[in-house]
C-alpha cells in the first residue's frame, strides 16, 4: 500500500505536575499542566511491515516528556513548551510537530492559559 499523506499521532491531555512560574508560590509548589502534542511522520514502512522497529514509538516519546516535565523547573511556559516540542520532533521521520501546553488557573476568571509552538522539518 502506498500512503500519500503522513500519519498523525496525537497525544491528548497528558496531565502532569511541575514547577512553573516566577511568583514565589509557583516556584515553591508544583502546578498542573496539560500537554497536547501532534506529530506528523511517514508511516509507510510501519504500515507495510507491521514491525515496531519501523514505527514512531509514541510511548517512548511520552515517557521522555513525563521525565522532563516532572524532574525540571521552568520559569516560562515558552521554555517548557519548546523543550517538549524538541522531544516530539527529534525522530528523523517526523515532518511536523506541534505542542500546546495549558497552565490551568493561571489567570483569575480563566480556565487556563496555553501556549502553542510548532516546527516544520
C-alpha positions, 0 to 999 in steps of 0.5 A, a space after each residue: 500500500 502506498 500512503 500519500 499523506 503522513 500519519 498523525 499521532 496525537 497525544 491528548 491531555 497528558 496531565 502532569 505536575 511541575 514547577 512553573 512560574 516566577 511568583 514565589 508560590 509557583 516556584 515553591 509548589 508544583 502546578 498542573 499542566 496539560 500537554 497536547 502534542 501532534 506529530 506528523 511522520 511517514 508511516 509507510 514502512 510501519 504500515 507495510 511491515 507491521 514491525 515496531 522497529 519501523 514505527 514512531 514509538 509514541 510511548 517512548 516519546 511520552 515517557 521522555 516528556 513525563 521525565 522532563 516535565 516532572 524532574 525540571 523547573 521552568 520559569 516560562 511556559 515558552 521554555 517548557 513548551 519548546 523543550 517538549 516540542 524538541 522531544 516530539 520532533 527529534 525522530 528523523 521521520 517526523 515532518 511536523 510537530 506541534 505542542 500546546 501546553 495549558 497552565 490551568 488557573 493561571 489567570 483569575 476568571 480563566 480556565 487556563 492559559 496555553 501556549 502553542 509552538 510548532 516546527 516544520 522539518 
